[in-house]
């Protein structure tokens, strides 16, 4: 949407997201000091590959930063949004 607002016709856009977590949390294991290992990722990374004919790398860099600033997912991750767990279980 930001590219369209700025009248930039993207040729390509690729986003690769990755994270690193301690898998001991999946097994319910504790750390060496006896505290539970956190289940959340300890590291998140997003790699953005973007191109547009006739648009400078600087302008594309700024475009990605603006889109990231507006991203609800990025804001939730940075701000630690509260999560509601809703469960509907149907049993026989």
C-alpha positions as CSV (number, residue, x, y, z in Angstrom):
1,X,0.0,0.0,0.0
2,X,2.9,2.4,0.8
3,X,4.3,1.8,-2.7
4,X,1.0,2.5,-4.3
5,X,0.7,5.7,-2.3
6,X,4.1,6.8,-3.5
7,X,3.3,5.8,-7.1
8,X,6.0,3.2,-7.1
9,X,5.4,0.2,-9.4
10,X,7.2,-2.7,-7.8
11,X,8.9,-5.2,-10.0
12,X,9.5,-7.7,-7.2
13,X,8.9,-8.0,-3.4
14,X,10.0,-10.9,-1.3
15,X,9.9,-11.2,2.4
16,X,11.7,-14.0,4.3
17,X,10.9,-14.3,8.0
18,X,12.9,-16.5,10.4
19,X,13.3,-16.9,14.1
20,X,15.4,-18.7,16.6
21,X,13.9,-20.5,19.6
22,X,15.1,-22.8,22.4
23,X,13.3,-26.1,21.6
24,X,13.6,-27.2,25.2
25,X,10.5,-25.2,25.8
26,X,8.5,-27.5,23.6
27,X,9.5,-30.4,25.9
28,X,8.7,-28.5,29.1
29,X,12.3,-28.5,30.2
30,X,13.9,-26.1,32.6
31,X,17.1,-24.1,32.2
32,X,20.2,-24.9,34.2
33,X,19.0,-22.7,37.1
34,X,15.6,-24.5,37.3
35,X,13.5,-21.8,35.6
36,X,11.3,-22.8,32.7
37,X,12.7,-22.2,29.3
38,X,10.6,-19.4,27.5
39,X,8.6,-20.7,24.6
40,X,8.9,-17.5,22.6
41,X,11.6,-16.8,20.0
42,X,14.8,-15.2,21.2
43,X,15.5,-13.7,17.8
44,X,13.4,-12.6,14.9
45,X,14.6,-11.6,11.4
46,X,13.0,-10.3,8.3
47,X,14.8,-10.1,5.0
48,X,13.2,-7.9,2.4
49,X,14.2,-8.1,-1.3
50,X,12.6,-5.3,-3.3
51,X,13.1,-3.8,-6.7
52,X,11.4,-1.2,-8.9
53,X,12.6,0.2,-12.2
54,X,13.9,3.7,-12.0
55,X,13.7,3.9,-8.2
56,X,16.8,4.4,-6.1
57,X,17.9,1.9,-3.4
58,X,17.6,4.7,-0.9
59,X,14.0,5.4,-1.8
60,X,13.2,1.6,-1.7
61,X,14.9,1.4,1.7
62,X,12.7,4.3,3.0
63,X,9.6,2.6,1.6
64,X,10.3,-0.6,3.4
65,X,10.9,1.2,6.7
66,X,7.6,3.1,6.3
67,X,5.7,-0.1,5.5
68,X,7.3,-1.8,8.5
69,X,6.4,1.2,10.8
70,X,2.7,0.7,9.7
71,X,2.7,-3.1,10.1
72,X,0.2,-4.3,12.7
73,X,2.3,-7.5,13.1
74,X,5.5,-5.6,13.7
75,X,3.9,-3.3,16.1
76,X,2.4,-6.2,18.1
77,X,5.7,-8.0,18.3
78,X,7.6,-4.8,19.4
79,X,4.9,-3.7,21.8
80,X,4.1,-7.0,23.4
81,X,0.4,-7.0,22.6
82,X,-1.8,-8.9,25.0
83,X,-3.2,-12.1,23.6
84,X,-6.6,-13.6,24.4
85,X,-6.8,-17.3,24.3
86,X,-10.3,-18.4,23.3
87,X,-11.2,-22.1,23.3
88,X,-14.3,-23.7,22.0
89,X,-14.2,-27.5,22.7
90,X,-17.0,-29.8,21.6
91,X,-17.0,-33.1,23.4
92,X,-19.2,-36.1,22.6
